[in-house]
Amino acid sequence: VLIAIGRDACTRNIGLQTIGVKINEKNGKIPVNDEEQTNVPYVYAIGDILDGKLELTPVAIQAGRLLAQRLYGGSSRKCDYINVPTTVFTPLEYGSCGYPEEKAIEEYGKQNLEVYHTLFWPLEWTVPGRDNNTCYAKIICNKQDNNRVIGLHILGPNAGEVTQGFAAAIKCGLTKELLDETIGIHPTCAEVFTTMDITKASGQDITQKGC
């Protein structure tokens, strides 16, 4: 049984047309600029009704806090909608932060990116003999910016916990060199990001022999 739960932007019957706020007629969502300002200068929008933004509660909370600080506290900080860590809590978790590979190529150009990836084998899977090389990790680096990590992806146990930790590093400007210089905790799933050396472009085999 598959249950799909989504969100509807109920913006069509709250009087926005009276004051001239534009909405995306296809989905009812509201386009805003990078300060959450609508086409009407004195009207702002945050959260799941934003057109093209992530539908995540922590994102809405952060955006609202930063908007209040800009409006009333003299701040200039804006919400970062790119480096947002998130996880899909499927039986084998998927976590990501930053750009997906397709979006990164669109934004920076394939020639300016280096993608490192690997399959891996969690220690806890060795005793029950679970399928090897089912877990996967990938980082996307901007070659034009000191190989800065602009996308991190992991499919494996506790992906949410792993992604949350690396998200802070990405916000601080994490690079491939810094990952290589980081001593991994063995044997953990997160360690895989400190030992990646195969690029996607090389076409080399990424299967692992053990944890």
C-alpha positions as CSV (number, residue, x, y, z in Angstrom):
1,V,0.0,0.0,0.0
2,L,1.5,3.3,-1.1
3,I,0.2,6.5,0.6
4,A,1.3,9.7,-1.0
5,I,0.9,12.8,1.2
6,G,1.5,16.2,-0.3
7,R,0.8,19.8,0.4
8,D,-1.5,22.2,-1.4
9,A,-0.8,25.9,-1.3
10,C,-4.3,27.3,-0.4
11,T,-3.6,30.8,-1.6
12,R,-6.3,31.5,-4.1
13,N,-9.1,32.4,-1.7
14,I,-7.3,34.6,0.9
15,G,-7.6,37.9,-0.9
16,L,-4.1,38.1,-2.5
17,Q,-5.6,39.3,-5.8
18,T,-7.1,42.3,-4.0
19,I,-3.6,43.7,-3.2
20,G,-2.0,42.4,-6.4
21,V,0.2,39.6,-5.0
22,K,1.1,37.3,-7.9
23,I,0.9,33.5,-7.6
24,N,1.9,30.7,-9.8
25,E,-1.5,29.7,-11.3
26,K,-0.3,26.1,-11.9
27,N,0.3,25.3,-8.2
28,G,-0.9,28.3,-6.2
29,K,2.6,29.0,-4.9
30,I,4.0,32.4,-4.5
31,P,7.2,33.6,-6.3
32,V,9.5,35.7,-4.1
33,N,13.0,37.3,-4.4
34,D,16.0,36.2,-2.3
35,E,14.6,38.1,0.7
36,E,11.1,36.3,0.6
37,Q,9.6,39.5,-0.8
38,T,6.6,39.1,-3.2
39,N,6.0,41.4,-6.1
40,V,4.2,43.7,-3.6
41,P,7.0,45.2,-1.6
42,Y,5.3,45.2,1.7
43,V,4.1,41.6,1.5
44,Y,6.5,38.7,2.3
45,A,5.9,34.9,2.2
46,I,7.8,32.1,3.9
47,G,7.5,28.3,4.2
48,D,5.8,25.7,1.9
49,I,3.9,28.2,-0.2
50,L,7.1,29.5,-1.8
51,D,7.4,28.7,-5.4
52,G,10.5,26.5,-6.2
53,K,11.6,26.2,-2.6
54,L,11.9,23.1,-0.3
55,E,8.8,22.0,1.6
56,L,10.5,21.4,4.9
57,T,9.5,22.7,8.4
58,P,13.1,23.5,9.6
59,V,13.5,25.6,6.4
60,A,10.3,27.6,7.1
61,I,11.4,28.2,10.7
62,Q,14.9,29.4,9.7
63,A,13.5,31.6,6.9
64,G,10.9,33.1,9.3
65,R,13.5,33.8,12.0
66,L,15.9,35.5,9.5
67,L,13.1,37.5,7.9
68,A,12.1,38.9,11.4
69,Q,15.7,39.7,12.1
70,R,16.0,41.6,8.8
71,L,12.8,43.5,9.2
72,Y,13.2,44.4,12.9
73,G,16.7,43.7,14.0
74,G,18.9,45.4,11.4
75,S,20.3,42.1,10.1
76,S,21.1,41.4,6.4
77,R,21.4,37.6,6.6
78,K,19.3,35.7,4.1
79,C,18.0,32.1,4.2
80,D,20.3,29.6,2.3
81,Y,17.9,27.4,0.3
82,I,20.8,25.5,-1.4
83,N,22.8,23.9,1.5
84,V,19.8,22.4,3.2
85,P,20.4,18.9,4.7
86,T,17.5,16.6,4.3
87,T,16.8,12.9,4.5
88,V,14.3,10.4,3.0
89,F,13.5,8.0,5.9
90,T,13.1,4.9,3.8
91,P,14.3,1.5,5.2
92,L,17.6,2.4,3.6
93,E,17.9,6.1,4.3
94,Y,18.9,8.7,1.7
95,G,20.5,11.9,2.8
96,S,21.6,14.9,0.8
97,C,22.9,18.5,1.2
98,G,23.6,21.0,-1.5
99,Y,23.1,20.5,-5.2
100,P,21.9,17.3,-6.9
101,E,24.3,16.4,-9.8
102,E,21.9,17.4,-12.5
103,K,21.3,20.8,-11.0
104,A,25.0,21.3,-10.4
105,I,25.7,20.7,-14.0
106,E,23.0,23.1,-15.0
107,E,24.4,25.8,-12.7
108,Y,28.2,25.4,-13.1
109,G,28.7,23.3,-16.3
110,K,29.9,19.7,-16.4
111,Q,33.4,20.7,-17.3
112,N,33.8,22.7,-14.1
113,L,32.7,19.8,-11.8
114,E,34.4,16.7,-10.4
115,V,32.2,14.0,-9.0
116,Y,33.6,11.4,-6.6
117,H,31.6,8.4,-5.7
118,T,31.7,4.9,-4.2
119,L,29.7,2.0,-3.1
120,F,30.3,0.9,0.5
121,W,29.5,-1.9,2.9
122,P,28.5,-1.0,6.5
123,L,30.1,-3.1,9.3
124,E,26.7,-4.1,10.7
125,W,25.8,-5.8,7.5
126,T,28.7,-8.3,7.5
127,V,27.3,-10.5,10.3
128,P,23.8,-11.1,8.8
129,G,25.4,-11.3,5.4
130,R,23.3,-8.6,3.8
131,D,23.8,-7.6,0.2
132,N,27.2,-6.1,-0.4
133,N,27.7,-2.8,-2.2
134,T,24.1,-1.6,-1.8
135,C,25.1,1.6,-0.1
136,Y,26.3,4.6,-2.1
137,A,28.0,7.9,-1.4
138,K,28.8,10.8,-3.7
139,I,30.2,14.3,-3.5
140,I,30.1,17.0,-6.2
141,C,33.0,19.4,-6.3
142,N,33.4,22.8,-8.0
143,K,36.8,22.7,-9.7
144,Q,36.8,26.4,-10.2
145,D,36.5,27.1,-6.5
146,N,39.3,25.0,-4.9
147,N,37.2,21.8,-5.3
148,R,34.6,23.1,-2.9
149,V,32.0,20.5,-2.1
150,I,28.7,21.8,-3.5
151,G,26.7,18.6,-3.2
152,L,26.8,15.6,-0.8
153,H,24.7,12.4,-1.1
154,I,24.5,9.2,0.8
155,L,22.4,6.1,0.7
156,G,22.9,4.0,3.7
157,P,22.1,3.4,7.4
158,N,21.8,6.5,9.5
159,A,22.1,8.8,6.5
160,G,20.3,11.5,8.3
161,E,22.8,11.6,11.1
162,V,25.7,11.6,8.7
163,T,24.3,14.3,6.5
164,Q,23.5,16.6,9.4
165,G,27.1,16.6,10.5
166,F,28.6,17.2,7.1
167,A,26.0,20.0,6.4
168,A,27.8,22.3,8.9
169,A,31.1,21.6,7.2
170,I,29.6,22.4,3.8
171,K,28.3,25.7,5.1
172,C,31.8,26.5,6.2
173,G,33.2,25.9,2.7
174,L,34.3,22.2,2.9
175,T,36.7,21.2,0.1
176,K,37.8,17.8,-1.2
177,E,41.3,18.5,0.2
178,L,39.9,19.0,3.7
179,L,37.9,15.8,3.4
180,D,41.1,14.0,2.4
181,E,42.9,15.5,5.4
182,T,40.2,14.4,7.8
183,I,40.9,11.3,9.8
184,G,37.9,8.9,9.5
185,I,36.4,7.0,12.3
186,H,36.7,3.3,11.4
187,P,34.4,1.5,10.9
188,T,31.6,4.0,10.3
189,C,29.5,4.9,7.3
190,A,30.5,8.5,7.5
191,E,34.2,7.5,7.1
192,V,33.6,6.8,3.4
193,F,33.6,10.6,2.7
194,T,37.2,10.8,3.9
195,T,38.5,8.0,1.6
196,M,36.9,8.7,-1.8
197,D,39.4,8.7,-4.7
198,I,37.4,7.5,-7.7
199,T,35.8,10.0,-10.0
200,K,32.7,9.3,-11.9
201,A,34.5,10.5,-15.1
202,S,37.2,7.8,-14.7
203,G,34.7,5.0,-15.1
204,Q,36.6,2.9,-12.6
205,D,35.0,0.2,-10.5
206,I,33.5,1.5,-7.3
207,T,32.6,-1.8,-5.6
208,Q,34.2,-2.6,-2.2
209,K,35.5,-5.9,-0.8
210,G,34.4,-5.3,2.8
211,C,33.6,-2.7,5.4
